[in-house]
């Protein structure tokens, strides 16, 4: 009788190809070289690095973008762990709530599952943003802001060749775009002139979640403070009034003031 050691997993062929929420917990979905699917909460740093290296190899556009801003490729796994443990899950909860409120009075052109998955993956690109910029305890200067603003495009490019659906990729890429086109990055020619509802939902969920969290450069804002800031954006034409009203309704029911 012969004992055969199991074949070692191809470390370079691990894909991060989605996200799913189970019982209010966000999981990243990985697939290895033999097709086995794994759900991880964000704490497996070795697996994360394998997956991101795979993404970098599959899409040279990521390195070109980093080179343009003179960013040395460095995978910030701590950032992904922190996002998975808080912001991406909370953004998903808010996006889901806003979607369901809007869907009760209209028929959205996008399904809820797409909005939820995009809201969990929207900040993936931050794992390549230098931590000294990401965690700077003060206002970013112009150059630092330019670098920070490429995180949405980085997330899009990282996932582009991983089997993620185009609808989700577009929500990730344009989650910082506004109704009046004052956000970033600029729309490509093949996208609709009017900001799709899915993008508006992910955008407002991301903004509200961020305002309700403590950051290194400011304290956590109250529910009223956060809603007032976003109402100012409604007045400026950045957020649609109906989407804002849905957020207010969600917050009044589910966001307990602490």
N, C-alpha and C positions, 0 to 999 in steps of 0.2 A: 504493500500500500504506500502510495506516494502522497506527501502533503505539499500542496502548491500554495505559495504565497499569493494573495490577491494582487492583481495588477494595480500599480499606483495610478492615482487619478492624474489626468493631464492638467497640470496646474494652470496652464495658459488658456484652457478652454472652459472657463466658468463664466456664465452670462448672468447679468442682472437684467431681467427683461420685464419687470413689472412690480406692482405692489398691491397688497390686499389688506383690508381691515376685517379683523375677526374679533367679535366681542369688545369693540372699542379699542383694540390694540392694532397698531400698524405693523405689517410685516413686509419686508422686502422679499421678492420672489427671485430665486436663483435657479439656474439649471446647469448641471455639470456635463462633461463630455459624453457620458453614457445615457443622457436624457433624464437623469434623476432630478426631480424638482425639490427645492429646499426653501422653507420659510424661515427667515431670520429677522430678529427685531432690530438689528443694527449693531450688536455688540461683538460680532465675529470679525475682528480686524483683518485676519489673514485672508478670509474669504472675500472681504471687501476689496483688498488690494489686488487679489487675483482677478476679480471681476473688472475693476477699473483699468488694470493693465491690458486686459483683453479689449476693452473699449478703445483705449488709446491706440492699440495696434490695428484695430478694425477701421478706424477713421482718422487719417492723417490731418483732417481739418482741425482737430482739437489741438494738435501740436502747433499748427500754423497760427492758430488764434493765440495760444500762449506765447509763442515767439514774438508775435506782433506787439504784445505788451511786456515783453521781456520777463515773463514769469517762468521760473524753473519748475518743470513738472514735479509736483510733490503731492502725494495723496494724503489729505487730512482726514483720517478715519475717525478722529475724535469728533469732528464736525458732523459726520453722518450719524454717529451714535447719538449725539445730542439732538439732532433733528428728528431721528426716528423715535426718540423717547419723549418728544414733546411737540414741537412746532408742526411737523408733517401730519401727526395724528389729529391735532386740534384743528388745523386748517381743513383736513378732511371732514371732521365733524361739522364745522361751520358751513363748508361748501355743500355738504349733503343736506343740511337743514334749510339753507337758502334755496337750493334746487327744489326741494319738496314743497316749499311754500309757493314758489313761482309756478311749479307744475300744477298746482291746484287751481290756478286761474288762467293758464295758457298752456300751449303744447311746445315745450322746448325742442329745438332742432338737434339736440344732443342727448344721449342717454345718461342716466345718473351714474352708472358704473364708470363711464369714461371720465366724468367730472371728478369722481372720488379718487380714481387712480392717478389722474394728473395732479390733483391737489396733494397727494402724498409724495409725488416725485418732483414737484416743481422746483425745489431748491437743491437738487442733486449736484448741480454745477458748482456749488459752494465748496465741495470737497477739493477743488483745485485752486481756490482763491487763497492766497497767502494768509496765514492766521494773524499776522501782524496787522493786516487790513481788516479782516473779518471781525477781530476782537479788539479793535482800537477803541479805547475809552474816551474818545473825543470825536469831533466832527471830521469827516474825511476831507482831504484836500482834493483839488480837481483831478489830479492824476489817479489818486486812490479811488475816487468815485467812478472814474472811467473803467478801472479794473473791476470794481465791485459789480458794475452794471453788465459785465459780460457773463455773469453766472447763469443767466437764463439761456443764453445761446450755448454756453458750455454744456449745460444739462441736456439740451436738445441734441447736440452733436455726439455726446457720450452715448446716448440711447438710440441714436439714429439707425445703427446697424445691429441692434440687439433684438429685433423682432417686435419692438413696441409700435403700436398702431399710430398712423399719421395724425389722427385726431388728437391723441394724447400728446404726441410730440409738439403739435402746434400750441396746445394749451400751456405746455411747459415753457416753450420759447417766448410766448407773448403774455405771460402772466403779469408783467409789469407795464403792459401797454394800457392806455386809457381810452375812454370813449371818444375823446376829442383828438386822439392820436398824438398826445403830448408825452407819452411814455417811451419805452424802449423795448427791443430794437424796432427799427422801422419795419413796416409791413412789406412783404415781398409782393410782387405783382400778381401772383396767382391766388392771393388771399382776398376775401371779400372786403369791400370798402367799409362796410359797417362792422363794428366790433362784435363778433358772435357772442351770444349769450353765455356760452360755456366759459369763454375767456373772462367775461365780466364777473361771473360767479367765482372762479378761482382767484381772480385778482382781489376782489373785495374780501374774500375769506382769508387770503394771505395777509392783507393789510390789517384787518381787524385782529387776527390772531397775533400778529407782531406787536401791535399797540397794547394788547392785553398781557404781554410778557415783559418781564424785566430784562433789559439789555445792559451791556457793559457801559453804555454811554448815557443811560437814563433809567428812571424807575418804571415800574409797571403802571400803566394808566388805568383809571377806573373805566367802567362800562360807559358812563356818560361822557367822560373826556374823549374816549376813543370814537364814540358815535358822533360827537361834535366835530372832531377833526375830519371824519369822513363826510359829514354833511357839507362841510366847506368844499370838499372835492365835488360834491353834487352841484353846488352853486357855480363851480368853476368849469363844469361840463366834463369832468373826468369820470364820473360814475352816473349811471342811469338811475333816475329817481325810483323806478319800480324795484330795481335790484337793492337799492339802499333800504327801501321800506321793508323788503323781505328780510334783510339783515336785522333791522330794528325789531321786527316781530320775533325772529329767532332768538336774539339776545334777551328780549324781555321774558322769554319762556325758559331758556336753557342756560343762560349765562348768569350764574349767581354772583352777586357782588361780594368780593372778598378783599 
